[in-house]
Amino acid sequence: MAFLCATALQAEIVYKVIDLGTLGGHYSFASSINDAGQIVGDATHEPRLADHYPTLFDATGAGNNIALGDYGGSYCINNAGQIVGVAEHNYGPRHATLFDTTGAGNNIDLGTLGGDLSDAHSINDAGQIVGWAETSKYLPHATLFDRTGAGNNIDLGTLGGDWSEGLSINDSGQIVGWAQNSQGDHRATLFDPTGAGNNIDLGTLGGDSSEAVSINDAGQIVGYATNTQWDEYTQWQHRATLFDHTGAGNNIDLNTLIDPASGWTLRYANDINNSGWIVVSGRNPQGEYHAFLLVPKPPCLYRLAGDLSDDCRVDFADLAVMAANWLVDCAAVPTDPACVPK
């Protein structure tokens, strides 16, 4: 036991990590993954390393990534191949747009909430679209758009502050994003899709800010949250996060679910599909900012005595769990963090 206590304790390894690479440059960002495992985002390539190009990533990590067009930013594609984003219309302000995928230019301007600007971030398989739009007071609010372009858009409100933004909608119509609370903090939010304002603050990892970027059809929510540790680039560390959808605050830092010896730091979780695959961005062991794919390990189908981590084998990870909980008495001290009710 002395040996076990001297050994660094490691969390169970739940995901394997696949580096999705770039287009030849040093940066990539994955923004969306559909149920077929197709991943889109943007990446840099030679010779113009500063330019980001829409990219279809090779999910195997073999590097056969495809540049989808000229310089561009974020967008979303659903399982039906519908694409939403933002575009200028008649040389006017940039508006949320449902694109004509044939390239014939019959794009639909989704309008605003009475202001000048808007942007669409997500479309579900039913064709429901969310993003943000300016109100008549020129405040950006999370918005459920009228996909016909007739302008019957729904203002989803905030958490008591001025701003909000809808970032993802699942096939059940659940919407997540972020909103300002009454203190002006930027918080991950599960929105009331009716616009009645019964929005849920999803909390953080101990810091002040968070953002919910994606929700799958099972209601799993990912994004980022800050913790209480100092970061040299930002005031608090941004950590890729799996959120507790109830708002009770039982959020999980995804860095605790990968092998800590890998050297990867997962900063932002950008999308989760219905298989639980998560695309994230962060730094690899060489310090480069890359897109990553987290693939859940399949569950063990056998009951093995001593297999505390449920990975079909008894190893040091199981011994580490034993060491971490050695002599914990849940009957005597039920409030101990290790004591989880059955």
Secondary structure, DSSP 8 states (H G I E B T S, - for coil): -HHHHHS-------EEEEE---SSSSBEEEEEE-TT--EEEEE--SS-TT--EEEEE-TTSSS--EE-SSS----EE-TT--EEEEEESTTSSEEEEE--TTSS---EE---BEEEEEEEEEE-TT--EEEEEEETTS-EEEEEE-TTSS---EE---BEEEEEEEEEE-TT--EEEEEEETT--EEEEEE-TTSS---EE---SSSS-EEEEEE-TT--EEEEEEEEEE-SSSSEEEEEEEE-TTSS---EEGGGGS-GGG--EEEEEEEE-TT--EEEEEE-TTS-EEEEEEEE-----S--TT-TT-SSS--HHHHHHHHHTTT--TTT-TTSTT----
